[in-house]
Amino acid sequence: MTGDTDLVPAIRTAKRLYPARAVGVGFPFMRHNAELRTVADFAFNISQRDLQRAQLPQQIVWEGQVLTRPVSW
């Protein structure tokens, strides 16, 4: 999941090393990148609603510690 062009070399390398595997890119809400779309085998957009539903709760308890998600997320 990205919209960053700096991953183009990594995608090209993955496709060269594993030609039988498909490489896809998920674009976060309001992000797109024509170059990434071109080098990937497939691409899709992730809605704002889906991003919100995929986040952890505001707080979780892990190994006895309370972890709090940053407010800006």
Predicted model as a PDB file, atoms N, CA, C, CB and O in Angstrom, pLDDT in the B-factor column:
MODEL        1                                                                  
ATOM      1  N   MET A   1       0.860  -1.158   0.000  1.00 75.00           N  
ATOM      2  CA  MET A   1       0.000   0.000   0.000  1.00 75.00           C  
ATOM      3  C   MET A   1       0.910   1.224   0.000  1.00 75.00           C  
ATOM      4  CB  MET A   1      -0.981  -0.004   1.228  1.00 75.00           C  
ATOM      5  O   MET A   1       1.605   1.509   0.975  1.00 75.00           O  
ATOM      6  N   THR A   2       0.884   1.931  -1.111  1.00 78.00           N  
ATOM      7  CA  THR A   2       1.754   3.097  -1.234  1.00 78.00           C  
ATOM      8  C   THR A   2       1.333   3.947  -2.422  1.00 78.00           C  
ATOM      9  CB  THR A   2       3.222   2.667  -1.379  1.00 78.00           C  
ATOM     10  O   THR A   2       0.528   3.527  -3.252  1.00 78.00           O  
ATOM     11  N   GLY A   3       1.864   5.090  -2.485  1.00 79.00           N  
ATOM     12  CA  GLY A   3       1.726   5.957  -3.637  1.00 79.00           C  
ATOM     13  C   GLY A   3       3.082   6.550  -3.985  1.00 79.00           C  
ATOM     14  O   GLY A   3       3.169   7.514  -4.746  1.00 79.00           O  
ATOM     15  N   ASP A   4       4.146   5.969  -3.422  1.00 78.00           N  
ATOM     16  CA  ASP A   4       5.493   6.526  -3.540  1.00 78.00           C  
ATOM     17  C   ASP A   4       6.282   5.896  -4.681  1.00 78.00           C  
ATOM     18  CB  ASP A   4       6.245   6.342  -2.240  1.00 78.00           C  
ATOM     19  O   ASP A   4       6.404   4.675  -4.774  1.00 78.00           O  
ATOM     20  N   THR A   5       6.813   6.752  -5.543  1.00 86.00           N  
ATOM     21  CA  THR A   5       7.589   6.307  -6.697  1.00 86.00           C  
ATOM     22  C   THR A   5       8.876   5.596  -6.287  1.00 86.00           C  
ATOM     23  CB  THR A   5       7.919   7.488  -7.585  1.00 86.00           C  
ATOM     24  O   THR A   5       9.406   4.805  -7.068  1.00 86.00           O  
ATOM     25  N   ASP A   6       9.388   5.852  -5.092  1.00 88.00           N  
ATOM     26  CA  ASP A   6      10.652   5.230  -4.696  1.00 88.00           C  
ATOM     27  C   ASP A   6      10.550   3.708  -4.595  1.00 88.00           C  
ATOM     28  CB  ASP A   6      11.110   5.798  -3.369  1.00 88.00           C  
ATOM     29  O   ASP A   6      11.573   3.037  -4.461  1.00 88.00           O  
ATOM     30  N   LEU A   7       9.358   3.161  -4.655  1.00 92.00           N  
ATOM     31  CA  LEU A   7       9.207   1.702  -4.631  1.00 92.00           C  
ATOM     32  C   LEU A   7       9.254   1.068  -6.024  1.00 92.00           C  
ATOM     33  CB  LEU A   7       7.901   1.337  -3.961  1.00 92.00           C  
ATOM     34  O   LEU A   7       9.199  -0.156  -6.139  1.00 92.00           O  
ATOM     35  N   VAL A   8       9.354   1.865  -7.069  1.00 94.00           N  
ATOM     36  CA  VAL A   8       9.417   1.341  -8.433  1.00 94.00           C  
ATOM     37  C   VAL A   8      10.597   0.374  -8.600  1.00 94.00           C  
ATOM     38  CB  VAL A   8       9.533   2.498  -9.441  1.00 94.00           C  
ATOM     39  O   VAL A   8      10.395  -0.715  -9.138  1.00 94.00           O  
ATOM     40  N   PRO A   9      11.824   0.721  -8.164  1.00 95.00           N  
ATOM     41  CA  PRO A   9      12.928  -0.240  -8.314  1.00 95.00           C  
ATOM     42  C   PRO A   9      12.674  -1.560  -7.562  1.00 95.00           C  
ATOM     43  CB  PRO A   9      14.230   0.390  -7.814  1.00 95.00           C  
ATOM     44  O   PRO A   9      13.034  -2.630  -8.053  1.00 95.00           O  
ATOM     45  N   ALA A  10      12.068  -1.486  -6.399  1.00 95.00           N  
ATOM     46  CA  ALA A  10      11.775  -2.711  -5.645  1.00 95.00           C  
ATOM     47  C   ALA A  10      10.756  -3.580  -6.383  1.00 95.00           C  
ATOM     48  CB  ALA A  10      11.251  -2.364  -4.239  1.00 95.00           C  
ATOM     49  O   ALA A  10      10.887  -4.804  -6.410  1.00 95.00           O  
ATOM     50  N   ILE A  11       9.758  -2.958  -6.972  1.00 95.00           N  
ATOM     51  CA  ILE A  11       8.761  -3.722  -7.729  1.00 95.00           C  
ATOM     52  C   ILE A  11       9.408  -4.365  -8.949  1.00 95.00           C  
ATOM     53  CB  ILE A  11       7.585  -2.812  -8.162  1.00 95.00           C  
ATOM     54  O   ILE A  11       9.156  -5.533  -9.245  1.00 95.00           O  
ATOM     55  N   ARG A  12      10.228  -3.619  -9.646  1.00 96.00           N  
ATOM     56  CA  ARG A  12      10.936  -4.181 -10.814  1.00 96.00           C  
ATOM     57  C   ARG A  12      11.818  -5.358 -10.398  1.00 96.00           C  
ATOM     58  CB  ARG A  12      11.800  -3.092 -11.507  1.00 96.00           C  
ATOM     59  O   ARG A  12      11.860  -6.379 -11.084  1.00 96.00           O  
ATOM     60  N   THR A  13      12.518  -5.216  -9.278  1.00 97.00           N  
ATOM     61  CA  THR A  13      13.377  -6.297  -8.792  1.00 97.00           C  
ATOM     62  C   THR A  13      12.554  -7.525  -8.414  1.00 97.00           C  
ATOM     63  CB  THR A  13      14.201  -5.825  -7.588  1.00 97.00           C  
ATOM     64  O   THR A  13      12.914  -8.648  -8.768  1.00 97.00           O  
ATOM     65  N   ALA A  14      11.463  -7.317  -7.706  1.00 96.00           N  
ATOM     66  CA  ALA A  14      10.593  -8.440  -7.325  1.00 96.00           C  
ATOM     67  C   ALA A  14      10.073  -9.167  -8.552  1.00 96.00           C  
ATOM     68  CB  ALA A  14       9.416  -7.947  -6.472  1.00 96.00           C  
ATOM     69  O   ALA A  14      10.031 -10.397  -8.569  1.00 96.00           O  
ATOM     70  N   LYS A  15       9.677  -8.429  -9.575  1.00 96.00           N  
ATOM     71  CA  LYS A  15       9.165  -9.048 -10.797  1.00 96.00           C  
ATOM     72  C   LYS A  15      10.262  -9.799 -11.539  1.00 96.00           C  
ATOM     73  CB  LYS A  15       8.550  -7.991 -11.710  1.00 96.00           C  
ATOM     74  O   LYS A  15       9.996 -10.829 -12.158  1.00 96.00           O  
ATOM     75  N   ARG A  16      11.501  -9.290 -11.482  1.00 96.00           N  
ATOM     76  CA  ARG A  16      12.628  -9.977 -12.125  1.00 96.00           C  
ATOM     77  C   ARG A  16      12.985 -11.259 -11.374  1.00 96.00           C  
ATOM     78  CB  ARG A  16      13.857  -9.048 -12.197  1.00 96.00           C  
ATOM     79  O   ARG A  16      13.230 -12.294 -11.994  1.00 96.00           O  
ATOM     80  N   LEU A  17      13.013 -11.193 -10.044  1.00 97.00           N  
ATOM     81  CA  LEU A  17      13.373 -12.358  -9.238  1.00 97.00           C  
ATOM     82  C   LEU A  17      12.266 -13.415  -9.189  1.00 97.00           C  
ATOM     83  CB  LEU A  17      13.713 -11.918  -7.833  1.00 97.00           C  
ATOM     84  O   LEU A  17      12.557 -14.607  -9.097  1.00 97.00           O  
ATOM     85  N   TYR A  18      11.033 -13.001  -9.247  1.00 97.00           N  
ATOM     86  CA  TYR A  18       9.884 -13.902  -9.138  1.00 97.00           C  
ATOM     87  C   TYR A  18       8.903 -13.642 -10.276  1.00 97.00           C  
ATOM     88  CB  TYR A  18       9.180 -13.729  -7.772  1.00 97.00           C  
ATOM     89  O   TYR A  18       7.798 -13.156 -10.037  1.00 97.00           O  
ATOM     90  N   PRO A  19       9.293 -13.960 -11.509  1.00 95.00           N  
ATOM     91  CA  PRO A  19       8.460 -13.616 -12.667  1.00 95.00           C  
ATOM     92  C   PRO A  19       7.087 -14.284 -12.675  1.00 95.00           C  
ATOM     93  CB  PRO A  19       9.182 -13.982 -13.919  1.00 95.00           C  
ATOM     94  O   PRO A  19       6.167 -13.787 -13.326  1.00 95.00           O  
ATOM     95  N   ALA A  20       6.937 -15.386 -11.974  1.00 96.00           N  
ATOM     96  CA  ALA A  20       5.637 -16.064 -11.946  1.00 96.00           C  
ATOM     97  C   ALA A  20       4.670 -15.423 -10.951  1.00 96.00           C  
ATOM     98  CB  ALA A  20       5.825 -17.534 -11.601  1.00 96.00           C  
ATOM     99  O   ALA A  20       3.486 -15.758 -10.945  1.00 96.00           O  
ATOM    100  N   ARG A  21       5.148 -14.525 -10.126  1.00 96.00           N  
ATOM    101  CA  ARG A  21       4.315 -13.863  -9.110  1.00 96.00           C  
ATOM    102  C   ARG A  21       3.809 -12.522  -9.630  1.00 96.00           C  
ATOM    103  CB  ARG A  21       5.111 -13.659  -7.796  1.00 96.00           C  
ATOM    104  O   ARG A  21       4.524 -11.793 -10.319  1.00 96.00           O  
ATOM    105  N   ALA A  22       2.576 -12.217  -9.291  1.00 96.00           N  
ATOM    106  CA  ALA A  22       2.015 -10.909  -9.638  1.00 96.00           C  
ATOM    107  C   ALA A  22       2.329  -9.917  -8.517  1.00 96.00           C  
ATOM    108  CB  ALA A  22       0.471 -11.005  -9.879  1.00 96.00           C  
ATOM    109  O   ALA A  22       2.260 -10.255  -7.336  1.00 96.00           O  
ATOM    110  N   VAL A  23       2.665  -8.718  -8.898  1.00 95.00           N  
ATOM    111  CA  VAL A  23       2.945  -7.652  -7.933  1.00 95.00           C  
ATOM    112  C   VAL A  23       1.865  -6.588  -8.099  1.00 95.00           C  
ATOM    113  CB  VAL A  23       4.390  -7.043  -8.140  1.00 95.00           C  
ATOM    114  O   VAL A  23       1.652  -6.059  -9.190  1.00 95.00           O  
ATOM    115  N   GLY A  24       1.200  -6.290  -7.006  1.00 94.00           N  
ATOM    116  CA  GLY A  24       0.143  -5.289  -7.051  1.00 94.00           C  
ATOM    117  C   GLY A  24       0.418  -4.143  -6.107  1.00 94.00           C  
ATOM    118  O   GLY A  24       1.207  -4.263  -5.170  1.00 94.00           O  
ATOM    119  N   VAL A  25      -0.242  -3.030  -6.366  1.00 93.00           N  
ATOM    120  CA  VAL A  25      -0.104  -1.838  -5.543  1.00 93.00           C  
ATOM    121  C   VAL A  25      -1.491  -1.389  -5.109  1.00 93.00           C  
ATOM    122  CB  VAL A  25       0.639  -0.703  -6.309  1.00 93.00           C  
ATOM    123  O   VAL A  25      -2.397  -1.251  -5.932  1.00 93.00           O  
ATOM    124  N   GLY A  26      -1.649  -1.160  -3.802  1.00 92.00           N  
ATOM    125  CA  GLY A  26      -2.873  -0.581  -3.273  1.00 92.00           C  
ATOM    126  C   GLY A  26      -2.634   0.880  -2.969  1.00 92.00           C  
ATOM    127  O   GLY A  26      -1.773   1.215  -2.156  1.00 92.00           O  
ATOM    128  N   PHE A  27      -3.383   1.749  -3.612  1.00 91.00           N  
ATOM    129  CA  PHE A  27      -3.223   3.179  -3.397  1.00 91.00           C  
ATOM    130  C   PHE A  27      -4.120   3.642  -2.264  1.00 91.00           C  
ATOM    131  CB  PHE A  27      -3.534   3.958  -4.679  1.00 91.00           C  
ATOM    132  O   PHE A  27      -5.333   3.439  -2.317  1.00 91.00           O  
ATOM    133  N   PRO A  28      -3.543   4.266  -1.231  1.00 86.00           N  
ATOM    134  CA  PRO A  28      -4.353   4.799  -0.139  1.00 86.00           C  
ATOM    135  C   PRO A  28      -5.292   5.892  -0.649  1.00 86.00           C  
ATOM    136  CB  PRO A  28      -3.451   5.349   0.981  1.00 86.00           C  
ATOM    137  O   PRO A  28      -5.109   6.443  -1.735  1.00 86.00           O  
ATOM    138  N   PHE A  29      -6.277   6.178   0.150  1.00 84.00           N  
ATOM    139  CA  PHE A  29      -7.269   7.205  -0.154  1.00 84.00           C  
ATOM    140  C   PHE A  29      -6.610   8.490  -0.657  1.00 84.00           C  
ATOM    141  CB  PHE A  29      -8.115   7.502   1.081  1.00 84.00           C  
ATOM    142  O   PHE A  29      -5.701   9.022  -0.019  1.00 84.00           O  
ATOM    143  N   MET A  30      -7.073   8.976  -1.793  1.00 82.00           N  
ATOM    144  CA  MET A  30      -6.621  10.232  -2.406  1.00 82.00           C  
ATOM    145  C   MET A  30      -5.159  10.198  -2.851  1.00 82.00           C  
ATOM    146  CB  MET A  30      -6.816  11.369  -1.435  1.00 82.00           C  
ATOM    147  O   MET A  30      -4.527  11.247  -2.972  1.00 82.00           O  
ATOM    148  N   ARG A  31      -4.619   9.011  -3.095  1.00 82.00           N  
ATOM    149  CA  ARG A  31      -3.242   8.890  -3.603  1.00 82.00           C  
ATOM    150  C   ARG A  31      -3.280   8.104  -4.902  1.00 82.00           C  
ATOM    151  CB  ARG A  31      -2.297   8.193  -2.555  1.00 82.00           C  
ATOM    152  O   ARG A  31      -4.105   7.205  -5.066  1.00 82.00           O  
ATOM    153  N   HIS A  32      -2.401   8.438  -5.812  1.00 80.00           N  
ATOM    154  CA  HIS A  32      -2.251   7.686  -7.050  1.00 80.00           C  
ATOM    155  C   HIS A  32      -0.857   7.960  -7.588  1.00 80.00           C  
ATOM    156  CB  HIS A  32      -3.353   8.069  -8.098  1.00 80.00           C  
ATOM    157  O   HIS A  32      -0.203   8.923  -7.190  1.00 80.00           O  
ATOM    158  N   ASN A  33      -0.412   7.108  -8.492  1.00 87.00           N  
ATOM    159  CA  ASN A  33       0.913   7.284  -9.061  1.00 87.00           C  
ATOM    160  C   ASN A  33       0.942   6.509 -10.371  1.00 87.00           C  
ATOM    161  CB  ASN A  33       2.041   6.802  -8.074  1.00 87.00           C  
ATOM    162  O   ASN A  33       0.880   5.279 -10.370  1.00 87.00           O  
ATOM    163  N   ALA A  34       1.037   7.217 -11.478  1.00 89.00           N  
ATOM    164  CA  ALA A  34       0.994   6.591 -12.804  1.00 89.00           C  
ATOM    165  C   ALA A  34       2.162   5.636 -13.026  1.00 89.00           C  
ATOM    166  CB  ALA A  34       0.995   7.661 -13.886  1.00 89.00           C  
ATOM    167  O   ALA A  34       1.988   4.583 -13.639  1.00 89.00           O  
ATOM    168  N   GLU A  35       3.349   5.988 -12.538  1.00 92.00           N  
ATOM    169  CA  GLU A  35       4.520   5.123 -12.744  1.00 92.00           C  
ATOM    170  C   GLU A  35       4.363   3.813 -11.982  1.00 92.00           C  
ATOM    171  CB  GLU A  35       5.811   5.841 -12.299  1.00 92.00           C  
ATOM    172  O   GLU A  35       4.662   2.746 -12.519  1.00 92.00           O  
ATOM    173  N   LEU A  36       3.895   3.880 -10.734  1.00 92.00           N  
ATOM    174  CA  LEU A  36       3.658   2.643  -9.980  1.00 92.00           C  
ATOM    175  C   LEU A  36       2.612   1.782 -10.669  1.00 92.00           C  
ATOM    176  CB  LEU A  36       3.214   2.960  -8.544  1.00 92.00           C  
ATOM    177  O   LEU A  36       2.767   0.564 -10.762  1.00 92.00           O  
ATOM    178  N   ARG A  37       1.554   2.407 -11.150  1.00 91.00           N  
ATOM    179  CA  ARG A  37       0.493   1.667 -11.833  1.00 91.00           C  
ATOM    180  C   ARG A  37       1.048   0.961 -13.078  1.00 91.00           C  
ATOM    181  CB  ARG A  37      -0.665   2.619 -12.224  1.00 91.00           C  
ATOM    182  O   ARG A  37       0.615  -0.140 -13.420  1.00 91.00           O  
ATOM    183  N   THR A  38       2.005   1.602 -13.744  1.00 94.00           N  
ATOM    184  CA  THR A  38       2.594   1.032 -14.962  1.00 94.00           C  
ATOM    185  C   THR A  38       3.477  -0.173 -14.663  1.00 94.00           C  
ATOM    186  CB  THR A  38       3.406   2.089 -15.694  1.00 94.00           C  
ATOM    187  O   THR A  38       3.415  -1.166 -15.388  1.00 94.00           O  
ATOM    188  N   VAL A  39       4.292  -0.115 -13.620  1.00 95.00           N  
ATOM    189  CA  VAL A  39       5.217  -1.218 -13.345  1.00 95.00           C  
ATOM    190  C   VAL A  39       4.553  -2.384 -12.617  1.00 95.00           C  
ATOM    191  CB  VAL A  39       6.384  -0.716 -12.528  1.00 95.00           C  
ATOM    192  O   VAL A  39       5.035  -3.514 -12.699  1.00 95.00           O  
ATOM    193  N   ALA A  40       3.466  -2.132 -11.913  1.00 95.00           N  
ATOM    194  CA  ALA A  40       2.776  -3.208 -11.189  1.00 95.00           C  
ATOM    195  C   ALA A  40       1.926  -4.030 -12.157  1.00 95.00           C  
ATOM    196  CB  ALA A  40       1.890  -2.627 -10.053  1.00 95.00           C  
ATOM    197  O   ALA A  40       1.536  -3.550 -13.221  1.00 95.00           O  
ATOM    198  N   ASP A  41       1.651  -5.260 -11.775  1.00 96.00           N  
ATOM    199  CA  ASP A  41       0.778  -6.109 -12.580  1.00 96.00           C  
ATOM    200  C   ASP A  41      -0.686  -5.709 -12.410  1.00 96.00           C  
ATOM    201  CB  ASP A  41       0.970  -7.580 -12.203  1.00 96.00           C  
ATOM    202  O   ASP A  41      -1.502  -5.889 -13.314  1.00 96.00           O  
ATOM    203  N   PHE A  42      -0.999  -5.173 -11.252  1.00 95.00           N  
ATOM    204  CA  PHE A  42      -2.350  -4.678 -11.000  1.00 95.00           C  
ATOM    205  C   PHE A  42      -2.289  -3.607  -9.924  1.00 95.00           C  
ATOM    206  CB  PHE A  42      -3.304  -5.832 -10.578  1.00 95.00           C  
ATOM    207  O   PHE A  42      -1.330  -3.544  -9.155  1.00 95.00           O  
ATOM    208  N   ALA A  43      -3.301  -2.777  -9.871  1.00 94.00           N  
ATOM    209  CA  ALA A  43      -3.372  -1.721  -8.868  1.00 94.00           C  
ATOM    210  C   ALA A  43      -4.834  -1.507  -8.508  1.00 94.00           C  
ATOM    211  CB  ALA A  43      -2.718  -0.397  -9.385  1.00 94.00           C  
ATOM    212  O   ALA A  43      -5.736  -1.764  -9.306  1.00 94.00           O  
ATOM    213  N   PHE A  44      -5.045  -1.033  -7.293  1.00 93.00           N  
ATOM    214  CA  PHE A  44      -6.408  -0.763  -6.842  1.00 93.00           C  
ATOM    215  C   PHE A  44      -6.381   0.392  -5.853  1.00 93.00           C  
ATOM    216  CB  PHE A  44      -7.049  -2.025  -6.199  1.00 93.00           C  
ATOM    217  O   PHE A  44      -5.348   0.689  -5.254  1.00 93.00           O  
ATOM    218  N   ASN A  45      -7.508   1.028  -5.692  1.00 92.00           N  
ATOM    219  CA  ASN A  45      -7.643   2.143  -4.761  1.00 92.00           C  
ATOM    220  C   ASN A  45      -8.282   1.642  -3.473  1.00 92.00           C  
ATOM    221  CB  ASN A  45      -8.483   3.292  -5.383  1.00 92.00           C  
ATOM    222  O   ASN A  45      -9.183   0.803  -3.503  1.00 92.00           O  
ATOM    223  N   ILE A  46      -7.815   2.158  -2.346  1.00 92.00           N  
ATOM    224  CA  ILE A  46      -8.350   1.799  -1.042  1.00 92.00           C  
ATOM    225  C   ILE A  46      -9.140   3.002  -0.537  1.00 92.00           C  
ATOM    226  CB  ILE A  46      -7.207   1.390  -0.034  1.00 92.00           C  
ATOM    227  O   ILE A  46      -8.605   4.106  -0.431  1.00 92.00           O  
ATOM    228  N   SER A  47     -10.395   2.784  -0.232  1.00 92.00           N  
ATOM    229  CA  SER A  47     -11.259   3.892   0.182  1.00 92.00           C  
ATOM    230  C   SER A  47     -10.910   4.378   1.593  1.00 92.00           C  
ATOM    231  CB  SER A  47     -12.734   3.464   0.123  1.00 92.00           C  
ATOM    232  O   SER A  47     -10.279   3.665   2.375  1.00 92.00           O  
ATOM    233  N   GLN A  48     -11.329   5.588   1.891  1.00 89.00           N  
ATOM    234  CA  GLN A  48     -11.118   6.134   3.232  1.00 89.00           C  
ATOM    235  C   GLN A  48     -11.816   5.259   4.270  1.00 89.00           C  
ATOM    236  CB  GLN A  48     -11.635   7.591   3.318  1.00 89.00           C  
ATOM    237  O   GLN A  48     -11.278   5.032   5.354  1.00 89.00           O  
ATOM    238  N   ARG A  49     -12.983   4.779   3.949  1.00 91.00           N  
ATOM    239  CA  ARG A  49     -13.735   3.917   4.877  1.00 91.00           C  
ATOM    240  C   ARG A  49     -12.959   2.632   5.170  1.00 91.00           C  
ATOM    241  CB  ARG A  49     -15.129   3.575   4.294  1.00 91.00           C  
ATOM    242  O   ARG A  49     -12.867   2.212   6.323  1.00 91.00           O  
ATOM    243  N   ASP A  50     -12.405   2.012   4.133  1.00 90.00           N  
ATOM    244  CA  ASP A  50     -11.634   0.784   4.337  1.00 90.00           C  
ATOM    245  C   ASP A  50     -10.387   1.035   5.180  1.00 90.00           C  
ATOM    246  CB  ASP A  50     -11.237   0.181   2.991  1.00 90.00           C  
ATOM    247  O   ASP A  50     -10.031   0.205   6.017  1.00 90.00           O  
ATOM    248  N   LEU A  51      -9.718   2.169   4.969  1.00 83.00           N  
ATOM    249  CA  LEU A  51      -8.548   2.498   5.788  1.00 83.00           C  
ATOM    250  C   LEU A  51      -8.932   2.667   7.251  1.00 83.00           C  
ATOM    251  CB  LEU A  51      -7.875   3.774   5.274  1.00 83.00           C  
ATOM    252  O   LEU A  51      -8.229   2.193   8.143  1.00 83.00           O  
ATOM    253  N   GLN A  52     -10.044   3.339   7.493  1.00 83.00           N  
ATOM    254  CA  GLN A  52     -10.495   3.543   8.870  1.00 83.00           C  
ATOM    255  C   GLN A  52     -10.869   2.218   9.527  1.00 83.00           C  
ATOM    256  CB  GLN A  52     -11.690   4.504   8.906  1.00 83.00           C  
ATOM    257  O   GLN A  52     -10.560   2.001  10.698  1.00 83.00           O  
ATOM    258  N   ARG A  53     -11.527   1.337   8.790  1.00 87.00           N  
ATOM    259  CA  ARG A  53     -11.938   0.044   9.357  1.00 87.00           C  
ATOM    260  C   ARG A  53     -10.748  -0.868   9.633  1.00 87.00           C  
ATOM    261  CB  ARG A  53     -12.908  -0.657   8.415  1.00 87.00           C  
ATOM    262  O   ARG A  53     -10.850  -1.768  10.466  1.00 87.00           O  
ATOM    263  N   ALA A  54      -9.621  -0.655   8.951  1.00 84.00           N  
ATOM    264  CA  ALA A  54      -8.457  -1.522   9.106  1.00 84.00           C  
ATOM    265  C   ALA A  54      -7.555  -1.119  10.275  1.00 84.00           C  
ATOM    266  CB  ALA A  54      -7.656  -1.520   7.835  1.00 84.00           C  
ATOM    267  O   ALA A  54      -6.626  -1.851  10.617  1.00 84.00           O  
ATOM    268  N   GLN A  55      -7.816   0.020  10.881  1.00 83.00           N  
ATOM    269  CA  GLN A  55      -6.963   0.484  11.973  1.00 83.00           C  
ATOM    270  C   GLN A  55      -7.296  -0.220  13.285  1.00 83.00           C  
ATOM    271  CB  GLN A  55      -7.101   1.992  12.145  1.00 83.00           C  
ATOM    272  O   GLN A  55      -8.417  -0.678  13.507  1.00 83.00           O  
ATOM    273  N   LEU A  56      -6.299  -0.287  14.128  1.00 81.00           N  
ATOM    274  CA  LEU A  56      -6.507  -0.821  15.462  1.00 81.00           C  
ATOM    275  C   LEU A  56      -7.411   0.117  16.255  1.00 81.00           C  
ATOM    276  CB  LEU A  56      -5.162  -1.025  16.186  1.00 81.00           C  
ATOM    277  O   LEU A  56      -7.585   1.279  15.886  1.00 81.00           O  
ATOM    278  N   PRO A  57      -7.981  -0.385  17.337  1.00 88.00           N  
ATOM    279  CA  PRO A  57      -8.753   0.510  18.207  1.00 88.00           C  
ATOM    280  C   PRO A  57      -7.856   1.620  18.770  1.00 88.00           C  
ATOM    281  CB  PRO A  57      -9.408  -0.291  19.365  1.00 88.00           C  
ATOM    282  O   PRO A  57      -6.631   1.555  18.661  1.00 88.00           O  
ATOM    283  N   GLN A  58      -8.478   2.631  19.369  1.00 88.00           N  
ATOM    284  CA  GLN A  58      -7.726   3.750  19.937  1.00 88.00           C  
ATOM    285  C   GLN A  58      -6.702   3.268  20.970  1.00 88.00           C  
ATOM    286  CB  GLN A  58      -8.685   4.760  20.579  1.00 88.00           C  
ATOM    287  O   GLN A  58      -5.595   3.800  21.044  1.00 88.00           O  
ATOM    288  N   GLN A  59      -7.072   2.262  21.766  1.00 92.00           N  
ATOM    289  CA  GLN A  59      -6.135   1.687  22.742  1.00 92.00           C  
ATOM    290  C   GLN A  59      -6.248   0.169  22.704  1.00 92.00           C  
ATOM    291  CB  GLN A  59      -6.418   2.224  24.185  1.00 92.00           C  
ATOM    292  O   GLN A  59      -7.329  -0.392  22.523  1.00 92.00           O  
ATOM    293  N   ILE A  60      -5.089  -0.483  22.882  1.00 92.00           N  
ATOM    294  CA  ILE A  60      -5.067  -1.930  23.051  1.00 92.00           C  
ATOM    295  C   ILE A  60      -4.146  -2.264  24.219  1.00 92.00           C  
ATOM    296  CB  ILE A  60      -4.599  -2.648  21.742  1.00 92.00           C  
ATOM    297  O   ILE A  60      -3.257  -1.483  24.560  1.00 92.00           O  
ATOM    298  N   VAL A  61      -4.358  -3.404  24.818  1.00 94.00           N  
ATOM    299  CA  VAL A  61      -3.465  -3.888  25.870  1.00 94.00           C  
ATOM    300  C   VAL A  61      -2.646  -5.019  25.270  1.00 94.00           C  
ATOM    301  CB  VAL A  61      -4.263  -4.365  27.149  1.00 94.00           C  
ATOM    302  O   VAL A  61      -3.190  -6.000  24.762  1.00 94.00           O  
ATOM    303  N   TRP A  62      -1.330  -4.867  25.337  1.00 93.00           N  
ATOM    304  CA  TRP A  62      -0.428  -5.855  24.775  1.00 93.00           C  
ATOM    305  C   TRP A  62       0.660  -6.145  25.799  1.00 93.00           C  
ATOM    306  CB  TRP A  62       0.182  -5.364  23.429  1.00 93.00           C  
ATOM    307  O   TRP A  62       1.393  -5.249  26.215  1.00 93.00           O  
ATOM    308  N   GLU A  63       0.754  -7.404  26.198  1.00 95.00           N  
ATOM    309  CA  GLU A  63       1.723  -7.838  27.205  1.00 95.00           C  
ATOM    310  C   GLU A  63       1.660  -6.959  28.447  1.00 95.00           C  
ATOM    311  CB  GLU A  63       3.138  -7.822  26.624  1.00 95.00           C  
ATOM    312  O   GLU A  63       2.687  -6.583  29.012  1.00 95.00           O  
ATOM    313  N   GLY A  64       0.440  -6.639  28.861  1.00 95.00           N  
ATOM    314  CA  GLY A  64       0.238  -5.873  30.083  1.00 95.00           C  
ATOM    315  C   GLY A  64       0.407  -4.371  29.945  1.00 95.00           C  
ATOM    316  O   GLY A  64       0.222  -3.639  30.917  1.00 95.00           O  
ATOM    317  N   GLN A  65       0.753  -3.902  28.765  1.00 95.00           N  
ATOM    318  CA  GLN A  65       0.934  -2.462  28.559  1.00 95.00           C  
ATOM    319  C   GLN A  65      -0.217  -1.930  27.704  1.00 95.00           C  
ATOM    320  CB  GLN A  65       2.312  -2.160  27.881  1.00 95.00           C  
ATOM    321  O   GLN A  65      -0.688  -2.602  26.787  1.00 95.00           O  
ATOM    322  N   VAL A  66      -0.656  -0.720  28.020  1.00 95.00           N  
ATOM    323  CA  VAL A  66      -1.681  -0.055  27.230  1.00 95.00           C  
ATOM    324  C   VAL A  66      -0.988   0.729  26.126  1.00 95.00           C  
ATOM    325  CB  VAL A  66      -2.571   0.878  28.116  1.00 95.00           C  
ATOM    326  O   VAL A  66      -0.173   1.612  26.393  1.00 95.00           O  
ATOM    327  N   LEU A  67      -1.318   0.400  24.894  1.00 93.00           N  
ATOM    328  CA  LEU A  67      -0.751   1.098  23.730  1.00 93.00           C  
ATOM    329  C   LEU A  67      -1.843   1.983  23.142  1.00 93.00           C  
ATOM    330  CB  LEU A  67      -0.198   0.080  22.650  1.00 93.00           C  
ATOM    331  O   LEU A  67      -2.977   1.540  22.959  1.00 93.00           O  
ATOM    332  N   THR A  68      -1.503   3.220  22.849  1.00 92.00           N  
ATOM    333  CA  THR A  68      -2.469   4.182  22.337  1.00 92.00           C  
ATOM    334  C   THR A  68      -2.092   4.599  20.925  1.00 92.00           C  
ATOM    335  CB  THR A  68      -2.554   5.411  23.256  1.00 92.00           C  
ATOM    336  O   THR A  68      -0.951   4.968  20.647  1.00 92.00           O  
ATOM    337  N   ARG A  69      -3.077   4.532  20.044  1.00 86.00           N  
ATOM    338  CA  ARG A  69      -2.883   4.934  18.664  1.00 86.00           C  
ATOM    339  C   ARG A  69      -2.728   6.460  18.604  1.00 86.00           C  
ATOM    340  CB  ARG A  69      -4.069   4.454  17.778  1.00 86.00           C  
ATOM    341  O   ARG A  69      -3.447   7.170  19.307  1.00 86.00           O  
ATOM    342  N   PRO A  70      -1.801   6.983  17.772  1.00 84.00           N  
ATOM    343  CA  PRO A  70      -1.670   8.439  17.648  1.00 84.00           C  
ATOM    344  C   PRO A  70      -2.987   9.069  17.187  1.00 84.00           C  
ATOM    345  CB  PRO A  70      -0.537   8.795  16.662  1.00 84.00           C  
ATOM    346  O   PRO A  70      -3.706   8.485  16.377  1.00 84.00           O  
ATOM    347  N   VAL A  71      -3.293  10.234  17.692  1.00 79.00           N  
ATOM    348  CA  VAL A  71      -4.533  10.929  17.380  1.00 79.00           C  
ATOM    349  C   VAL A  71      -4.634  11.231  15.888  1.00 79.00           C  
ATOM    350  CB  VAL A  71      -4.634  12.222  18.187  1.00 79.00           C  
ATOM    351  O   VAL A  71      -5.725  11.171  15.320  1.00 79.00           O  
ATOM    352  N   SER A  72      -3.523  11.550  15.252  1.00 74.00           N  
ATOM    353  CA  SER A  72      -3.531  11.953  13.836  1.00 74.00           C  
ATOM    354  C   SER A  72      -3.894  10.812  12.894  1.00 74.00           C  
ATOM    355  CB  SER A  72      -2.176  12.504  13.451  1.00 74.00           C  
ATOM    356  O   SER A  72      -4.133  11.061  11.713  1.00 74.00           O  
ATOM    357  N   TRP A  73      -3.945   9.582  13.366  1.00 63.00           N  
ATOM    358  CA  TRP A  73      -4.301   8.470  12.497  1.00 63.00           C  
ATOM    359  C   TRP A  73      -5.797   8.409  12.390  1.00 63.00           C  
ATOM    360  CB  TRP A  73      -3.732   7.137  13.018  1.00 63.00           C  
ATOM    361  O   TRP A  73      -6.332   7.541  11.701  1.00 63.00           O  
TER     362      TRP A  73                                                      
ENDMDL                                                                          
END                                                                             
